[in-house]
Amino acid sequence: MMTAPLVRKFYVFPVLFFFLSPVSAQEITGELVLYAYRYAYPEKVSAVAWSGEDWTITVGGETFYWAQGRLLPLPLRDKWESYGPHGYYRYPSEIPDPRRLAPEQVERLRTQGSAEARLSRIDHNNAFEAALYGGGTRAAVERNLKKITFLGHEITVHKLIVEPLGRVEERIREAAAGDKEIEAFLPSISYLGGYNWREIQGTQRRSYHSWGLAVDIQPKQLGNKAIYWQWERERNENWMLVPLERRWQPPEGVIRIFENEGFTWGGKWALYDTMHFEFRPELHEINRLLAQKAADREISASQTAPELRRLFPRSLPAPQKTGPIKRLLQFLNAVLYPDGFSRPGL
């Protein structure tokens, strides 16, 4: 029988996604990421624009610059080298198979997971997340929290995910009526973890639990299976090669239900955390926008959340009024670049 431990997980971002995604880093551009945020958080993001020097995003009246992936306010924009980048990637549709890891990838993961590597990594700046989630301090974060009952357990989370989690529970319980695996999964849960204020050990980066935007689901029994890479590393130096059948995970149907509400699952990370779900709708939007750009090729491998929002539609907030010259430029942009992205210089 497994008791509910004090959860202390130390995340490394960006996690090594080199074997998770077929997309090149060049395709994950600042323009694409910022528009993904605007689609994911239309009530919070008021504008995405090219400033003449860089892409910008305005959240709650505060403007941030892409700054080589650092997302910094103007006073810090030119100091981008002092900060680590945020982690953006193409969230995979399927669970990556560790058997496909090349030897050099195994060694990179071994190095990435070392205490020295975690402590030496440059921290990213938290200002953008503080503006987006409404919490620059612990007190501010805690004003956004709500205590709810989820899957029969009391849990404290950010108000942003109260409704998504409500839909997740409703759909899981509906699915359990016709799926024996999901039906058995519900009473197997020992502990649910939500809000937990902490920074990643040795850094200034906060885990998504510190925003109240992550949920951990721990079972009553692991059956000697791995659940979290760092716990497994304590007994197995080849923790990254543990086969999928030796890793605990929720039923596939449960994972898909979470994903369809904007959550990502830590079981798809190279540094796996199979108990962990976090609210990252912008990553699903990155997938959707990439698929939209590649629609003349192939999109089936990425169809999730759900079915790429029924093949691409997503409405933005009402556009601001524009003058005749800007309307002409916008018309030319739409004609010349029908993929939906603007181009600097138009």
C-alpha positions as CSV (number, residue, x, y, z in Angstrom):
1,M,0.0,0.0,0.0
2,M,1.4,3.4,-1.0
3,T,0.8,6.3,1.3
4,A,0.5,9.9,0.0
5,P,4.0,11.3,0.2
6,L,5.0,15.0,0.5
7,V,5.4,15.7,-3.2
8,R,8.7,17.3,-3.9
9,K,9.3,17.3,-7.6
10,F,12.0,19.4,-9.2
11,Y,11.2,20.2,-12.8
12,V,13.7,21.1,-15.5
13,F,12.4,23.2,-18.3
14,P,12.6,23.0,-21.2
15,V,12.6,19.3,-20.7
16,L,14.6,17.4,-23.4
17,F,12.0,17.1,-26.2
18,F,14.4,16.1,-28.9
19,F,12.8,12.7,-29.3
20,L,9.3,13.8,-28.6
21,S,8.5,15.9,-31.6
22,P,9.2,15.8,-35.4
23,V,8.9,19.6,-35.6
24,S,12.1,21.6,-35.9
25,A,12.9,24.3,-33.4
26,Q,12.8,26.9,-36.3
27,E,9.0,26.3,-36.7
28,I,8.3,27.3,-33.1
29,T,8.7,31.0,-33.7
30,G,7.9,33.9,-31.4
31,E,5.1,34.9,-33.7
32,L,3.5,31.5,-33.5
33,V,3.9,31.2,-29.7
34,L,2.4,34.6,-29.0
35,Y,-0.6,34.0,-31.2
36,A,-1.0,30.6,-29.5
37,Y,-1.3,32.5,-26.2
38,R,-3.8,34.9,-27.6
39,Y,-6.0,32.1,-28.8
40,A,-5.6,30.1,-25.6
41,Y,-6.3,33.2,-23.3
42,P,-8.4,35.6,-25.3
43,E,-9.8,37.2,-22.2
44,K,-6.3,38.0,-20.9
45,V,-4.2,38.7,-24.0
46,S,-5.4,42.0,-25.6
47,A,-2.8,42.2,-28.4
48,V,0.0,40.5,-30.3
49,A,2.0,42.8,-32.5
50,W,5.3,43.4,-34.3
51,S,6.9,46.4,-32.7
52,G,9.4,47.1,-35.5
53,E,12.1,45.2,-33.6
54,D,10.5,42.2,-32.0
55,W,7.2,40.4,-31.5
56,T,5.2,41.6,-28.5
57,I,2.3,40.4,-26.4
58,T,0.1,42.5,-24.1
59,V,-1.4,40.9,-21.0
60,G,-3.4,42.9,-18.5
61,G,-2.1,46.1,-20.0
62,E,1.6,45.0,-19.6
63,T,3.6,44.4,-22.8
64,F,6.3,41.7,-23.1
65,Y,8.8,41.2,-25.8
66,W,9.6,37.8,-27.3
67,A,13.3,38.5,-26.7
68,Q,14.7,35.2,-28.0
69,G,12.0,33.2,-26.2
70,R,12.5,34.9,-22.8
71,L,9.3,37.0,-22.8
72,L,10.6,40.1,-21.0
73,P,9.2,43.5,-20.2
74,L,10.8,46.5,-22.0
75,P,13.4,47.3,-19.2
76,L,14.8,43.8,-19.4
77,R,14.4,43.2,-23.1
78,D,18.1,43.9,-24.0
79,K,19.3,41.8,-21.1
80,W,17.8,38.6,-22.5
81,E,21.0,36.7,-22.3
82,S,20.8,36.9,-18.5
83,Y,17.7,34.7,-18.5
84,G,16.8,31.2,-19.6
85,P,14.2,30.7,-22.3
86,H,10.7,29.5,-21.6
87,G,10.0,25.9,-22.8
88,Y,7.8,25.7,-25.9
89,Y,7.4,22.5,-28.0
90,R,5.1,20.5,-30.1
91,Y,3.2,18.4,-27.6
92,P,3.2,14.8,-28.9
93,S,0.1,13.0,-29.9
94,E,1.4,9.6,-28.8
95,I,3.6,8.5,-25.8
96,P,7.3,8.5,-27.0
97,D,8.8,5.1,-26.8
98,P,12.1,5.0,-24.9
99,R,13.3,2.0,-27.0
100,R,13.8,4.5,-29.8
101,L,16.3,6.6,-27.9
102,A,19.7,6.7,-29.5
103,P,22.8,6.2,-27.3
104,E,23.7,9.9,-27.5
105,Q,20.2,10.8,-26.4
106,V,20.4,8.5,-23.4
107,E,23.7,10.1,-22.3
108,R,22.2,13.6,-22.8
109,L,19.3,12.7,-20.6
110,R,21.6,11.3,-18.0
111,T,23.5,14.6,-17.9
112,Q,20.3,16.6,-18.0
113,G,19.0,14.8,-15.0
114,S,22.1,15.3,-12.9
115,A,22.0,17.7,-9.9
116,E,24.8,19.7,-11.4
117,A,22.9,20.3,-14.6
118,R,19.8,21.4,-12.7
119,L,21.6,23.8,-10.5
120,S,23.7,25.3,-13.3
121,R,20.8,26.2,-15.6
122,I,20.0,29.8,-16.0
123,D,16.5,30.7,-14.6
124,H,13.8,32.2,-16.8
125,N,12.0,35.4,-15.7
126,N,8.6,34.9,-14.1
127,A,7.1,38.3,-15.0
128,F,5.0,37.1,-17.9
129,E,3.5,34.2,-16.0
130,A,2.7,36.5,-13.1
131,A,0.8,38.8,-15.5
132,L,-1.0,35.9,-17.2
133,Y,-1.9,34.0,-14.1
134,G,-2.3,37.0,-11.7
135,G,0.3,36.3,-9.2
136,G,3.7,37.9,-8.7
137,T,3.8,36.9,-5.1
138,R,2.6,34.0,-3.0
139,A,-0.2,36.2,-1.5
140,A,-1.3,37.3,-5.0
141,V,-1.4,33.7,-6.2
142,E,-3.4,32.5,-3.2
143,R,-6.1,35.1,-3.9
144,N,-6.7,33.2,-7.1
145,L,-7.1,29.8,-5.6
146,K,-10.3,27.8,-5.0
147,K,-10.9,24.6,-3.0
148,I,-12.9,22.0,-5.0
149,T,-13.7,18.3,-5.0
150,F,-12.3,16.5,-7.9
151,L,-12.7,12.8,-8.5
152,G,-13.8,12.4,-4.9
153,H,-10.8,14.2,-3.4
154,E,-10.5,17.7,-2.1
155,I,-8.0,19.8,-4.0
156,T,-6.9,23.5,-4.2
157,V,-6.3,24.9,-7.6
158,H,-6.2,28.2,-9.6
159,K,-9.6,29.5,-10.5
160,L,-8.6,29.3,-14.2
161,I,-8.9,25.5,-14.1
162,V,-11.9,25.0,-12.0
163,E,-14.3,24.8,-15.0
164,P,-11.9,22.7,-17.1
165,L,-11.4,20.2,-14.2
166,G,-15.2,20.1,-13.8
167,R,-15.5,19.0,-17.5
168,V,-12.7,16.5,-17.0
169,E,-14.5,14.9,-14.1
170,E,-17.8,14.8,-15.9
171,R,-16.3,13.1,-19.0
172,I,-14.3,10.7,-16.9
173,R,-17.3,9.6,-15.0
174,E,-19.3,9.3,-18.3
175,A,-16.5,7.2,-19.8
176,A,-16.3,5.0,-16.7
177,A,-19.9,3.8,-17.4
178,G,-18.7,2.0,-20.5
179,D,-15.0,1.4,-19.8
180,K,-13.9,-1.1,-17.2
181,E,-10.4,0.3,-17.0
182,I,-11.6,3.8,-16.3
183,E,-14.2,2.5,-13.8
184,A,-11.4,0.7,-11.9
185,F,-9.1,3.7,-12.0
186,L,-11.4,6.0,-9.9
187,P,-11.3,4.0,-6.7
188,S,-7.6,3.2,-7.2
189,I,-6.6,6.9,-6.6
190,S,-4.9,7.5,-3.2
191,Y,-4.0,11.1,-3.4
192,L,-4.6,14.2,-5.5
193,G,-2.1,17.1,-5.3
194,G,-2.8,20.6,-6.5
195,Y,-1.5,23.9,-5.3
196,N,1.8,23.7,-3.6
197,W,3.9,27.0,-3.4
198,R,7.5,26.2,-4.2
199,E,10.3,27.1,-6.5
200,I,12.3,24.4,-8.3
201,Q,15.2,23.5,-6.1
202,G,18.2,25.7,-6.7
203,T,16.4,28.1,-9.1
204,Q,13.9,30.9,-9.1
205,R,11.5,29.0,-11.4
206,R,8.2,28.0,-10.1
207,S,6.6,24.7,-10.8
208,Y,3.1,24.8,-12.2
209,H,1.9,23.6,-8.8
210,S,3.0,27.0,-7.5
211,W,0.5,28.7,-9.7
212,G,-2.2,26.1,-8.8
213,L,-2.3,25.0,-12.5
214,A,-1.1,21.4,-12.0
215,V,-2.7,18.2,-10.7
216,D,-0.9,15.1,-9.5
217,I,-2.8,11.8,-9.4
218,Q,-1.1,9.2,-7.2
219,P,-2.4,5.6,-7.0
220,K,-2.8,3.4,-4.0
221,Q,-0.4,0.9,-5.5
222,L,2.3,1.2,-8.1
223,G,3.0,-2.4,-8.6
224,N,6.7,-1.8,-8.7
225,K,6.3,0.6,-11.6
226,A,8.1,3.9,-12.2
227,I,6.0,7.0,-11.8
228,Y,8.5,9.9,-11.7
229,W,12.0,10.0,-13.3
230,Q,13.8,11.4,-10.3
231,W,12.3,8.9,-7.8
232,E,13.3,6.1,-10.3
233,R,16.8,7.5,-10.7
234,E,17.4,6.8,-7.0
235,R,17.3,3.0,-7.7
236,N,18.0,2.8,-11.4
237,E,20.7,4.6,-13.3
238,N,19.0,3.8,-16.6
239,W,15.7,5.4,-15.5
240,M,15.2,7.0,-18.9
241,L,15.1,3.5,-20.5
242,V,12.3,2.1,-18.3
243,P,9.9,0.7,-20.9
244,L,6.4,2.1,-21.1
245,E,4.8,-1.1,-19.7
246,R,6.9,-0.6,-16.6
247,R,5.7,2.9,-16.0
248,W,2.5,3.6,-14.1
249,Q,0.0,5.7,-16.0
250,P,-3.7,6.6,-15.9
251,P,-5.9,4.9,-18.6
252,E,-5.4,6.3,-22.1
253,G,-9.0,7.6,-22.1
254,V,-8.3,9.6,-19.0
255,I,-5.2,11.2,-20.5
256,R,-7.1,12.1,-23.6
257,I,-9.9,13.7,-21.6
258,F,-7.4,15.9,-19.8
259,E,-5.7,16.8,-23.0
260,N,-9.0,17.8,-24.6
261,E,-9.5,20.4,-21.9
262,G,-6.1,22.0,-22.4
263,F,-3.9,19.9,-20.1
264,T,-0.6,18.2,-20.9
265,W,0.5,15.0,-19.4
266,G,4.0,14.5,-17.9
267,G,4.2,10.9,-19.2
268,K,5.0,12.3,-22.6
269,W,8.1,14.1,-21.3
270,A,11.7,12.8,-21.6
271,L,12.0,13.4,-17.9
272,Y,8.7,11.6,-17.3
273,D,6.2,12.3,-14.5
274,T,3.3,10.1,-15.2
275,M,1.2,11.3,-12.2
276,H,1.3,14.9,-13.5
277,F,-1.1,17.0,-15.5
278,E,-0.6,20.8,-16.0
279,F,-2.8,23.4,-17.8
280,R,-1.0,24.4,-20.9
281,P,-3.6,25.3,-23.6
282,E,-1.0,27.3,-25.4
283,L,0.9,24.1,-26.3
284,H,-2.3,22.7,-27.9
285,E,-2.7,25.9,-29.8
286,I,0.9,25.6,-31.1
287,N,0.0,22.2,-32.4
288,R,-3.2,23.6,-34.0
289,L,-1.4,26.5,-35.7
290,L,1.4,24.3,-36.9
291,A,-1.1,21.9,-38.4
292,Q,-3.0,24.8,-39.9
293,K,0.2,25.9,-41.7
294,A,0.9,22.4,-42.9
295,A,-2.7,21.5,-43.8
296,D,-1.7,20.9,-47.4
297,R,0.6,18.1,-46.2
298,E,-0.4,15.9,-43.3
299,I,-2.0,16.6,-40.0
300,S,-3.3,13.3,-38.8
301,A,-0.4,12.7,-36.4
302,S,-1.2,15.7,-34.4
303,Q,-5.0,15.6,-34.2
304,T,-5.9,16.1,-30.5
305,A,-7.6,18.6,-28.2
306,P,-10.1,17.7,-29.7
307,E,-9.3,17.1,-33.3
308,L,-7.4,20.3,-33.5
309,R,-10.6,22.3,-32.6
310,R,-12.5,20.6,-35.4
311,L,-9.7,21.4,-37.9
312,F,-8.5,24.8,-37.0
313,P,-11.4,27.3,-36.2
314,R,-10.7,29.5,-33.2
315,S,-12.0,33.1,-32.9
316,L,-10.0,36.0,-31.6
317,P,-11.3,38.9,-29.6
318,A,-13.0,41.6,-31.7
319,P,-10.4,43.5,-33.7
320,Q,-9.6,47.1,-32.8
321,K,-10.7,49.8,-35.2
322,T,-8.2,50.6,-37.9
323,G,-7.7,53.4,-40.4
324,P,-7.8,53.0,-44.2
325,I,-4.0,52.5,-44.6
326,K,-3.8,49.8,-42.0
327,R,-6.9,48.1,-43.5
328,L,-5.2,48.1,-46.9
329,L,-2.0,46.6,-45.4
330,Q,-4.0,44.0,-43.5
331,F,-5.8,43.1,-46.8
332,L,-2.5,42.7,-48.6
333,N,-1.2,40.6,-45.8
334,A,-4.2,38.3,-45.9
335,V,-3.8,37.9,-49.7
336,L,0.0,37.3,-49.6
337,Y,0.1,35.2,-46.5
338,P,-3.1,33.1,-46.2
339,D,-1.6,31.0,-43.4
340,G,-2.9,33.4,-40.9
341,F,0.3,35.0,-39.7
342,S,1.3,38.6,-40.3
343,R,4.8,39.6,-41.6
344,P,7.0,42.3,-40.3
345,G,7.4,45.0,-42.9
346,L,3.8,44.9,-44.3
